Amino acid sequence: MFAGQSNLFDALRAADEAVERVDRNADDEWKSAALAAICRTAMGKEFLTTDDIWEAMSSHPAATHEPRAMGAVMRQAAAHGWISRTPEYTKSTRKECHARPVAVWLSLLY
């Protein structure tokens, strides 16, 4: 094992646990709405980000107290074979995200 490799594995495991935790605590109706928004968006766009999904959900009444749950829903959509994460990132256009990098996903439904 290379120096620092166990720290990387620990960090990846911690990230997975965090995603699972926010998924468990997110509103089920919101998660269903987000998953449906991902499917609709993926059918209409070749590449998408979570910004696109938040926009698609802007008029939906369901809400979650844990917006980080979007990552868990994106993973679920990937597991369904609807999207695939690319190595690319772009800056978020959502004001509350302060232009932080967000992953670019490839639609497998487009």
N, CA, C and O atoms as a GROMACS GRO file, in nm:
protein
  440
    1MET      N    1   0.085  -0.118   0.000
    1MET     CA    2   0.000   0.000   0.000
    1MET      C    3   0.089   0.123   0.000
    1MET      O    4   0.190   0.129   0.071
    2PHE      N    5   0.052   0.221  -0.080
    2PHE     CA    6   0.128   0.344  -0.089
    2PHE      C    7   0.099   0.435   0.029
    2PHE      O    8  -0.008   0.429   0.090
    3ALA      N    9   0.196   0.520   0.061
    3ALA     CA   10   0.176   0.617   0.169
    3ALA      C   11   0.056   0.703   0.138
    3ALA      O   12   0.043   0.754   0.027
    4GLY      N   13  -0.033   0.721   0.234
    4GLY     CA   14  -0.151   0.803   0.216
    4GLY      C   15  -0.269   0.730   0.156
    4GLY      O   16  -0.381   0.783   0.155
    5GLN      N   17  -0.247   0.608   0.103
    5GLN     CA   18  -0.356   0.536   0.038
    5GLN      C   19  -0.465   0.499   0.138
    5GLN      O   20  -0.584   0.507   0.106
    6SER      N   21  -0.426   0.458   0.258
    6SER     CA   22  -0.530   0.424   0.357
    6SER      C   23  -0.611   0.548   0.392
    6SER      O   24  -0.731   0.536   0.419
    7ASN      N   25  -0.548   0.666   0.394
    7ASN     CA   26  -0.623   0.788   0.420
    7ASN      C   27  -0.724   0.815   0.309
    7ASN      O   28  -0.835   0.861   0.336
    8LEU      N   29  -0.686   0.787   0.184
    8LEU     CA   30  -0.778   0.805   0.072
    8LEU      C   31  -0.896   0.710   0.086
    8LEU      O   32  -1.011   0.750   0.067
    9PHE      N   33  -0.870   0.584   0.118
    9PHE     CA   34  -0.977   0.487   0.136
    9PHE      C   35  -1.070   0.529   0.250
    9PHE      O   36  -1.192   0.517   0.239
   10ASP      N   37  -1.013   0.578   0.358
   10ASP     CA   38  -1.094   0.626   0.470
   10ASP      C   39  -1.180   0.745   0.428
   10ASP      O   40  -1.297   0.754   0.466
   11ALA      N   41  -1.122   0.835   0.349
   11ALA     CA   42  -1.196   0.952   0.303
   11ALA      C   43  -1.310   0.912   0.210
   11ALA      O   44  -1.420   0.966   0.219
   12LEU      N   45  -1.285   0.817   0.120
   12LEU     CA   46  -1.390   0.770   0.030
   12LEU      C   47  -1.501   0.700   0.106
   12LEU      O   48  -1.619   0.718   0.075
   13ARG      N   49  -1.465   0.621   0.205
   13ARG     CA   50  -1.564   0.552   0.288
   13ARG      C   51  -1.647   0.654   0.366
   13ARG      O   52  -1.769   0.638   0.377
   14ALA      N   53  -1.584   0.755   0.418
   14ALA     CA   54  -1.655   0.860   0.492
   14ALA      C   55  -1.750   0.935   0.400
   14ALA      O   56  -1.861   0.970   0.441
   15ALA      N   57  -1.709   0.960   0.276
   15ALA     CA   58  -1.795   1.029   0.180
   15ALA      C   59  -1.918   0.944   0.150
   15ALA      O   60  -2.030   0.995   0.146
   16ASP      N   61  -1.898   0.814   0.128
   16ASP     CA   62  -2.011   0.724   0.103
   16ASP      C   63  -2.107   0.721   0.220
   16ASP      O   64  -2.229   0.722   0.202
   17GLU      N   65  -2.052   0.717   0.341
   17GLU     CA   66  -2.137   0.716   0.460
   17GLU      C   67  -2.216   0.846   0.473
   17GLU      O   68  -2.332   0.843   0.513
   18ALA      N   69  -2.155   0.958   0.439
   18ALA     CA   70  -2.225   1.087   0.445
   18ALA      C   71  -2.340   1.092   0.345
   18ALA      O   72  -2.448   1.140   0.376
   19VAL      N   73  -2.315   1.042   0.224
   19VAL     CA   74  -2.421   1.040   0.123
   19VAL      C   75  -2.536   0.951   0.170
   19VAL      O   76  -2.652   0.988   0.156
   20GLU      N   77  -2.505   0.836   0.225
   20GLU     CA   78  -2.609   0.746   0.276
   20GLU      C   79  -2.688   0.812   0.389
   20GLU      O   80  -2.810   0.797   0.397
   21ARG      N   81  -2.620   0.884   0.475
   21ARG     CA   82  -2.686   0.951   0.588
   21ARG      C   83  -2.782   1.059   0.540
   21ARG      O   84  -2.896   1.066   0.588
   22VAL      N   85  -2.738   1.144   0.446
   22VAL     CA   86  -2.828   1.250   0.399
   22VAL      C   87  -2.944   1.190   0.320
   22VAL      O   88  -3.054   1.243   0.322
   23ASP      N   89  -2.919   1.078   0.251
   23ASP     CA   90  -3.027   1.011   0.178
   23ASP      C   91  -3.133   0.960   0.275
   23ASP      O   92  -3.253   0.975   0.250
   24ARG      N   93  -3.090   0.900   0.384
   24ARG     CA   94  -3.186   0.848   0.485
   24ARG      C   95  -3.269   0.960   0.545
   24ARG      O   96  -3.385   0.939   0.579
   25ASN      N   97  -3.210   1.078   0.560
   25ASN     CA   98  -3.278   1.188   0.628
   25ASN      C   99  -3.355   1.282   0.536
   25ASN      O  100  -3.423   1.373   0.584
   26ALA      N  101  -3.344   1.262   0.406
   26ALA     CA  102  -3.415   1.349   0.311
   26ALA      C  103  -3.560   1.305   0.298
   26ALA      O  104  -3.594   1.188   0.319
   27ASP      N  105  -3.644   1.398   0.265
   27ASP     CA  106  -3.787   1.374   0.246
   27ASP      C  107  -3.809   1.279   0.128
   27ASP      O  108  -3.756   1.302   0.020
   28ASP      N  109  -3.888   1.173   0.149
   28ASP     CA  110  -3.911   1.073   0.044
   28ASP      C  111  -3.983   1.132  -0.078
   28ASP      O  112  -3.949   1.099  -0.191
   29GLU      N  113  -4.081   1.218  -0.055
   29GLU     CA  114  -4.152   1.280  -0.167
   29GLU      C  115  -4.056   1.366  -0.250
   29GLU      O  116  -4.062   1.366  -0.372
   30TRP      N  117  -3.968   1.439  -0.181
   30TRP     CA  118  -3.870   1.521  -0.250
   30TRP      C  119  -3.775   1.434  -0.332
   30TRP      O  120  -3.744   1.466  -0.446
   31LYS      N  121  -3.729   1.322  -0.273
   31LYS     CA  122  -3.638   1.234  -0.347
   31LYS      C  123  -3.704   1.178  -0.472
   31LYS      O  124  -3.641   1.169  -0.577
   32SER      N  125  -3.831   1.141  -0.462
   32SER     CA  126  -3.904   1.090  -0.579
   32SER      C  127  -3.916   1.198  -0.686
   32SER      O  128  -3.900   1.171  -0.804
   33ALA      N  129  -3.946   1.320  -0.643
   33ALA     CA  130  -3.958   1.432  -0.737
   33ALA      C  131  -3.823   1.461  -0.803
   33ALA      O  132  -3.818   1.489  -0.922
   34ALA      N  133  -3.717   1.454  -0.727
   34ALA     CA  134  -3.583   1.480  -0.781
   34ALA      C  135  -3.545   1.372  -0.881
   34ALA      O  136  -3.488   1.402  -0.986
   35LEU      N  137  -3.575   1.247  -0.850
   35LEU     CA  138  -3.543   1.138  -0.942
   35LEU      C  139  -3.621   1.154  -1.072
   35LEU      O  140  -3.566   1.133  -1.180
   36ALA      N  141  -3.747   1.191  -1.062
   36ALA     CA  142  -3.828   1.214  -1.183
   36ALA      C  143  -3.772   1.331  -1.264
   36ALA      O  144  -3.770   1.327  -1.387
   37ALA      N  145  -3.726   1.435  -1.195
   37ALA     CA  146  -3.668   1.552  -1.263
   37ALA      C  147  -3.539   1.513  -1.335
   37ALA      O  148  -3.511   1.562  -1.444
   38ILE      N  149  -3.461   1.426  -1.274
   38ILE     CA  150  -3.338   1.379  -1.340
   38ILE      C  151  -3.374   1.303  -1.467
   38ILE      O  152  -3.312   1.325  -1.571
   39CYS      N  153  -3.472   1.215  -1.460
   39CYS     CA  154  -3.513   1.137  -1.576
   39CYS      C  155  -3.559   1.229  -1.689
   39CYS      O  156  -3.516   1.214  -1.803
   40ARG      N  157  -3.647   1.323  -1.657
   40ARG     CA  158  -3.697   1.417  -1.758
   40ARG      C  159  -3.583   1.499  -1.819
   40ARG      O  160  -3.575   1.516  -1.941
   41THR      N  161  -3.496   1.549  -1.733
   41THR     CA  162  -3.384   1.632  -1.781
   41THR      C  163  -3.290   1.550  -1.867
   41THR      O  164  -3.243   1.598  -1.971
   42ALA      N  165  -3.261   1.428  -1.826
   42ALA     CA  166  -3.170   1.341  -1.901
   42ALA      C  167  -3.227   1.304  -2.038
   42ALA      O  168  -3.151   1.278  -2.131
   43MET      N  169  -3.358   1.301  -2.050
   43MET     CA  170  -3.417   1.272  -2.181
   43MET      C  171  -3.406   1.392  -2.275
   43MET      O  172  -3.414   1.376  -2.397
   44GLY      N  173  -3.388   1.512  -2.219
   44GLY     CA  174  -3.385   1.632  -2.300
   44GLY      C  175  -3.250   1.697  -2.318
   44GLY      O  176  -3.236   1.790  -2.397
   45LYS      N  177  -3.149   1.648  -2.245
   45LYS     CA  178  -3.016   1.711  -2.252
   45LYS      C  179  -2.909   1.603  -2.257
   45LYS      O  180  -2.920   1.499  -2.191
   46GLU      N  181  -2.806   1.628  -2.336
   46GLU     CA  182  -2.696   1.532  -2.343
   46GLU      C  183  -2.609   1.537  -2.218
   46GLU      O  184  -2.564   1.434  -2.168
   47PHE      N  185  -2.586   1.658  -2.166
   47PHE     CA  186  -2.506   1.676  -2.046
   47PHE      C  187  -2.589   1.755  -1.945
   47PHE      O  188  -2.664   1.845  -1.983
   48LEU      N  189  -2.576   1.722  -1.818
   48LEU     CA  190  -2.652   1.791  -1.715
   48LEU      C  191  -2.573   1.802  -1.586
   48LEU      O  192  -2.476   1.730  -1.565
   49THR      N  193  -2.617   1.893  -1.502
   49THR     CA  194  -2.559   1.910  -1.368
   49THR      C  195  -2.673   1.914  -1.268
   49THR      O  196  -2.790   1.917  -1.305
   50THR      N  197  -2.638   1.916  -1.143
   50THR     CA  198  -2.742   1.930  -1.041
   50THR      C  199  -2.813   2.065  -1.052
   50THR      O  200  -2.928   2.077  -1.012
   51ASP      N  201  -2.746   2.166  -1.106
   51ASP     CA  202  -2.812   2.294  -1.129
   51ASP      C  203  -2.935   2.275  -1.218
   51ASP      O  204  -3.040   2.334  -1.193
   52ASP      N  205  -2.922   2.192  -1.321
   52ASP     CA  206  -3.034   2.165  -1.410
   52ASP      C  207  -3.149   2.098  -1.335
   52ASP      O  208  -3.266   2.126  -1.361
   53ILE      N  209  -3.114   2.010  -1.244
   53ILE     CA  210  -3.219   1.938  -1.169
   53ILE      C  211  -3.288   2.033  -1.072
   53ILE      O  212  -3.411   2.030  -1.059
   54TRP      N  213  -3.210   2.116  -1.002
   54TRP     CA  214  -3.272   2.214  -0.913
   54TRP      C  215  -3.366   2.305  -0.991
   54TRP      O  216  -3.474   2.338  -0.943
   55GLU      N  217  -3.326   2.346  -1.111
   55GLU     CA  218  -3.411   2.431  -1.195
   55GLU      C  219  -3.539   2.356  -1.233
   55GLU      O  220  -3.648   2.413  -1.228
   56ALA      N  221  -3.525   2.230  -1.271
   56ALA     CA  222  -3.641   2.149  -1.309
   56ALA      C  223  -3.737   2.130  -1.193
   56ALA      O  224  -3.857   2.111  -1.213
   57MET      N  225  -3.686   2.136  -1.072
   57MET     CA  226  -3.769   2.117  -0.952
   57MET      C  227  -3.818   2.248  -0.891
   57MET      O  228  -3.886   2.247  -0.789
   58SER      N  229  -3.784   2.360  -0.952
   58SER     CA  230  -3.812   2.490  -0.889
   58SER      C  231  -3.959   2.514  -0.862
   58SER      O  232  -3.993   2.589  -0.770
   59SER      N  233  -4.048   2.453  -0.939
   59SER     CA  234  -4.191   2.474  -0.916
   59SER      C  235  -4.256   2.359  -0.840
   59SER      O  236  -4.377   2.361  -0.816
   60HIS      N  237  -4.178   2.259  -0.804
   60HIS     CA  238  -4.235   2.144  -0.732
   60HIS      C  239  -4.251   2.179  -0.584
   60HIS      O  240  -4.162   2.237  -0.524
   61PRO      N  241  -4.366   2.144  -0.527
   61PRO     CA  242  -4.390   2.180  -0.387
   61PRO      C  243  -4.308   2.100  -0.285
   61PRO      O  244  -4.292   2.145  -0.172
   62ALA      N  245  -4.258   1.984  -0.322
   62ALA     CA  246  -4.180   1.904  -0.227
   62ALA      C  247  -4.049   1.975  -0.195
   62ALA      O  248  -3.990   2.041  -0.280
   63ALA      N  249  -4.006   1.959  -0.073
   63ALA     CA  250  -3.882   2.023  -0.029
   63ALA      C  251  -3.807   1.926   0.061
   63ALA      O  252  -3.863   1.830   0.113
   64THR      N  253  -3.680   1.955   0.079
   64THR     CA  254  -3.600   1.877   0.173
   64THR      C  255  -3.519   1.974   0.257
   64THR      O  256  -3.477   2.080   0.210
   65HIS      N  257  -3.497   1.936   0.381
   65HIS     CA  258  -3.415   2.020   0.468
   65HIS      C  259  -3.266   1.996   0.441
   65HIS      O  260  -3.181   2.066   0.494
   66GLU      N  261  -3.237   1.895   0.357
   66GLU     CA  262  -3.098   1.856   0.333
   66GLU      C  263  -3.069   1.857   0.183
   66GLU      O  264  -3.079   1.753   0.118
   67PRO      N  265  -3.031   1.974   0.128
   67PRO     CA  266  -3.006   1.981  -0.016
   67PRO      C  267  -2.891   1.892  -0.064
   67PRO      O  268  -2.882   1.861  -0.183
   68ARG      N  269  -2.802   1.852   0.027
   68ARG     CA  270  -2.694   1.762  -0.013
   68ARG      C  271  -2.746   1.626  -0.056
   68ARG      O  272  -2.673   1.547  -0.116
   69ALA      N  273  -2.873   1.598  -0.027
   69ALA     CA  274  -2.934   1.471  -0.069
   69ALA      C  275  -2.941   1.460  -0.221
   69ALA      O  276  -2.962   1.351  -0.274
   70MET      N  277  -2.925   1.572  -0.292
   70MET     CA  278  -2.926   1.566  -0.438
   70MET      C  279  -2.816   1.474  -0.488
   70MET      O  280  -2.834   1.405  -0.588
   71GLY      N  281  -2.704   1.471  -0.420
   71GLY     CA  282  -2.595   1.381  -0.459
   71GLY      C  283  -2.636   1.235  -0.451
   71GLY      O  284  -2.601   1.156  -0.538
   72ALA      N  285  -2.711   1.200  -0.348
   72ALA     CA  286  -2.759   1.062  -0.334
   72ALA      C  287  -2.857   1.028  -0.445
   72ALA      O  288  -2.856   0.916  -0.497
   73VAL      N  289  -2.941   1.122  -0.481
   73VAL     CA  290  -3.039   1.098  -0.587
   73VAL      C  291  -2.968   1.085  -0.722
   73VAL      O  292  -3.007   1.003  -0.806
   74MET      N  293  -2.865   1.166  -0.745
   74MET     CA  294  -2.787   1.154  -0.868
   74MET      C  295  -2.721   1.016  -0.876
   74MET      O  296  -2.718   0.953  -0.982
   75ARG      N  297  -2.670   0.968  -0.765
   75ARG     CA  298  -2.610   0.834  -0.761
   75ARG      C  299  -2.716   0.728  -0.793
   75ARG      O  300  -2.687   0.630  -0.863
   76GLN      N  301  -2.837   0.748  -0.742
   76GLN     CA  302  -2.945   0.653  -0.769
   76GLN      C  303  -2.979   0.652  -0.918
   76GLN      O  304  -2.999   0.546  -0.977
   77ALA      N  305  -2.985   0.770  -0.980
   77ALA     CA  306  -3.012   0.778  -1.123
   77ALA      C  307  -2.901   0.710  -1.203
   77ALA      O  308  -2.928   0.646  -1.305
   78ALA      N  309  -2.778   0.724  -1.157
   78ALA     CA  310  -2.666   0.656  -1.223
   78ALA      C  311  -2.681   0.504  -1.209
   78ALA      O  312  -2.653   0.430  -1.303
   79ALA      N  313  -2.723   0.459  -1.092
   79ALA     CA  314  -2.743   0.315  -1.070
   79ALA      C  315  -2.855   0.261  -1.159
   79ALA      O  316  -2.852   0.144  -1.199
   80HIS      N  317  -2.954   0.344  -1.190
   80HIS     CA  318  -3.062   0.305  -1.282
   80HIS      C  319  -3.015   0.302  -1.428
   80HIS      O  320  -3.086   0.251  -1.515
   81GLY      N  321  -2.896   0.356  -1.454
   81GLY     CA  322  -2.843   0.359  -1.589
   81GLY      C  323  -2.892   0.477  -1.671
   81GLY      O  324  -2.887   0.474  -1.793
   82TRP      N  325  -2.940   0.583  -1.605
   82TRP     CA  326  -2.992   0.701  -1.674
   82TRP      C  327  -2.883   0.802  -1.705
   82TRP      O  328  -2.888   0.871  -1.807
   83ILE      N  329  -2.784   0.812  -1.616
   83ILE     CA  330  -2.677   0.910  -1.629
   83ILE      C  331  -2.545   0.846  -1.591
   83ILE      O  332  -2.542   0.742  -1.525
   84SER      N  333  -2.437   0.909  -1.633
   84SER     CA  334  -2.304   0.862  -1.597
   84SER      C  335  -2.218   0.985  -1.568
   84SER      O  336  -2.218   1.082  -1.644
   85ARG      N  337  -2.146   0.980  -1.459
   85ARG     CA  338  -2.062   1.095  -1.422
   85ARG      C  339  -1.944   1.105  -1.518
   85ARG      O  340  -1.880   1.005  -1.550
   86THR      N  341  -1.916   1.226  -1.562
   86THR     CA  342  -1.800   1.249  -1.647
   86THR      C  343  -1.687   1.300  -1.557
   86THR      O  344  -1.711   1.332  -1.440
   87PRO      N  345  -1.565   1.308  -1.608
   87PRO     CA  346  -1.457   1.365  -1.526
   87PRO      C  347  -1.461   1.518  -1.523
   87PRO      O  348  -1.378   1.582  -1.458
   88GLU      N  349  -1.557   1.577  -1.593
   88GLU     CA  350  -1.566   1.722  -1.605
   88GLU      C  351  -1.642   1.786  -1.490
   88GLU      O  352  -1.730   1.725  -1.429
   89TYR      N  353  -1.606   1.910  -1.461
   89TYR     CA  354  -1.676   1.993  -1.362
   89TYR      C  355  -1.703   2.129  -1.426
   89TYR      O  356  -1.633   2.171  -1.519
   90THR      N  357  -1.804   2.196  -1.376
   90THR     CA  358  -1.832   2.333  -1.417
   90THR      C  359  -1.872   2.411  -1.292
   90THR      O  360  -1.902   2.352  -1.189
   91LYS      N  361  -1.872   2.541  -1.302
   91LYS     CA  362  -1.911   2.622  -1.186
   91LYS      C  363  -2.062   2.627  -1.175
   91LYS      O  364  -2.132   2.645  -1.274
   92SER      N  365  -2.111   2.611  -1.054
   92SER     CA  366  -2.255   2.620  -1.030
   92SER      C  367  -2.302   2.762  -1.059
   92SER      O  368  -2.234   2.860  -1.030
   93THR      N  369  -2.420   2.771  -1.116
   93THR     CA  370  -2.482   2.901  -1.142
   93THR      C  371  -2.581   2.939  -1.032
   93THR      O  372  -2.640   3.047  -1.035
   94ARG      N  373  -2.600   2.850  -0.935
   94ARG     CA  374  -2.692   2.878  -0.825
   94ARG      C  375  -2.625   2.972  -0.726
   94ARG      O  376  -2.514   2.946  -0.678
   95LYS      N  377  -2.693   3.080  -0.696
   95LYS     CA  378  -2.636   3.184  -0.609
   95LYS      C  379  -2.589   3.126  -0.476
   95LYS      O  380  -2.481   3.160  -0.427
   96GLU      N  381  -2.668   3.039  -0.417
   96GLU     CA  382  -2.635   2.983  -0.286
   96GLU      C  383  -2.513   2.891  -0.290
   96GLU      O  384  -2.458   2.855  -0.186
   97CYS      N  385  -2.470   2.851  -0.410
   97CYS     CA  386  -2.353   2.764  -0.423
   97CYS      C  387  -2.224   2.841  -0.443
   97CYS      O  388  -2.116   2.782  -0.441
   98HIS      N  389  -2.233   2.972  -0.462
   98HIS     CA  390  -2.114   3.057  -0.472
   98HIS      C  391  -2.016   3.010  -0.579
   98HIS      O  392  -1.894   3.014  -0.559
   99ALA      N  393  -2.069   2.965  -0.693
   99ALA     CA  394  -1.989   2.923  -0.808
   99ALA      C  395  -1.895   2.805  -0.777
   99ALA      O  396  -1.791   2.791  -0.841
  100ARG      N  397  -1.932   2.722  -0.681
  100ARG     CA  398  -1.848   2.605  -0.651
  100ARG      C  399  -1.854   2.507  -0.766
  100ARG      O  400  -1.951   2.508  -0.843
  101PRO      N  401  -1.754   2.422  -0.781
  101PRO     CA  402  -1.757   2.324  -0.890
  101PRO      C  403  -1.866   2.219  -0.867
  101PRO      O  404  -1.886   2.170  -0.756
  102VAL      N  405  -1.935   2.185  -0.974
  102VAL     CA  406  -2.034   2.076  -0.972
  102VAL      C  407  -2.000   1.980  -1.085
  102VAL      O  408  -1.951   2.020  -1.190
  103ALA      N  409  -2.026   1.854  -1.063
  103ALA     CA  410  -1.997   1.751  -1.162
  103ALA      C  411  -2.087   1.766  -1.284
  103ALA      O  412  -2.203   1.808  -1.274
  104VAL      N  413  -2.032   1.732  -1.398
  104VAL     CA  414  -2.108   1.725  -1.522
  104VAL      C  415  -2.140   1.577  -1.545
  104VAL      O  416  -2.051   1.492  -1.538
  105TRP      N  417  -2.266   1.549  -1.572
  105TRP     CA  418  -2.312   1.412  -1.594
  105TRP      C  419  -2.351   1.395  -1.741
  105TRP      O  420  -2.402   1.488  -1.802
  106LEU      N  421  -2.328   1.277  -1.797
  106LEU     CA  422  -2.369   1.243  -1.931
  106LEU      C  423  -2.502   1.170  -1.925
  106LEU      O  424  -2.517   1.075  -1.849
  107SER      N  425  -2.597   1.215  -2.005
  107SER     CA  426  -2.726   1.147  -2.012
  107SER      C  427  -2.711   1.020  -2.092
  107SER      O  428  -2.650   1.021  -2.199
  108LEU      N  429  -2.766   0.912  -2.043
  108LEU     CA  430  -2.771   0.786  -2.118
  108LEU      C  431  -2.910   0.764  -2.173
  108LEU      O  432  -2.940   0.658  -2.228
  109LEU      N  433  -2.997   0.865  -2.159
  109LEU     CA  434  -3.134   0.860  -2.209
  109LEU      C  435  -3.157   0.955  -2.325
  109LEU      O  436  -3.261   0.948  -2.391
  110TYR      N  437  -3.063   1.042  -2.350
  110TYR     CA  438  -3.080   1.147  -2.451
  110TYR      C  439  -3.088   1.088  -2.590
  110TYR      O  440  -3.102   1.162  -2.687
   0.00000   0.00000   0.00000
